[in-house]
Amino acid sequence: MNIQEEIICRLQILIQKADQVNATYKPNPPGVIGFSTLSSELFSEWQAQSISYLINLLGEHHTYVEKFKEKVK
């Protein structure tokens, strides 16, 4: 497997994991104000793996990495 295939394969795995996280979505009951919920364990796992992927691909201080970190806090 060449480097491009490895990058695509890992990205596909992260997309599948994101789908698993999204499948845990639970909206708030009617009249309840606040954030909807996701599995915090699956989200944290996806978040860490995604950040690691981006850092390995682009470098720790790349603009995309920094923006992604901001968005997935």
C-alpha positions in Angstrom: 0.0 0.0 0.0 1.4 3.4 -1.0 1.3 6.5 1.1 -1.8 7.9 -0.7 -3.7 4.7 -0.1 -2.7 4.7 3.6 -3.9 8.3 4.0 -7.2 7.5 2.3 -7.7 4.3 4.3 -7.1 6.0 7.6 -9.4 8.9 6.6 -12.2 6.4 5.8 -11.8 4.8 9.2 -12.2 8.2 10.8 -15.3 8.9 8.8 -16.8 5.5 9.8 -16.0 6.3 13.5 -17.6 9.8 13.1 -20.7 8.0 11.8 -20.7 5.8 14.9 -20.5 8.9 17.1 -23.3 10.5 15.2 -25.4 7.4 15.7 -25.3 8.0 19.4 -27.0 11.4 19.1 -29.8 11.9 21.6 -31.8 15.2 21.3 -33.0 16.9 24.4 -36.5 16.1 25.6 -39.1 18.8 24.7 -38.8 21.9 26.9 -35.2 21.0 28.0 -32.6 23.7 27.2 -29.0 22.6 26.7 -26.8 20.7 24.4 -27.9 17.5 22.8 -25.8 14.5 23.8 -23.4 12.1 22.1 -21.4 9.2 23.5 -18.6 11.1 25.2 -16.3 8.1 25.1 -16.8 7.5 21.3 -16.5 11.3 20.7 -13.2 11.6 22.7 -11.8 8.6 20.9 -12.7 10.0 17.4 -11.5 13.5 18.5 -8.0 12.2 19.6 -7.6 10.0 16.5 -8.6 12.8 14.2 -6.3 15.3 15.7 -3.4 12.8 15.6 -4.2 12.1 11.9 -4.2 15.8 11.0 -1.0 16.4 12.9 0.8 13.5 11.2 -0.5 14.6 7.8 0.0 18.4 8.1 2.1 19.2 11.1 1.1 20.3 14.6 0.9 24.1 13.9 -0.9 23.9 10.5 -3.9 26.3 10.3 -6.3 23.4 9.6 -5.1 21.5 12.6 -5.5 24.5 14.9 -9.0 25.3 13.5 -10.0 21.7 13.9 -8.9 21.6 17.5 -10.9 24.8 18.1 -14.1 23.3 16.5 -14.0 19.9 18.3 -13.5 21.1 21.9 
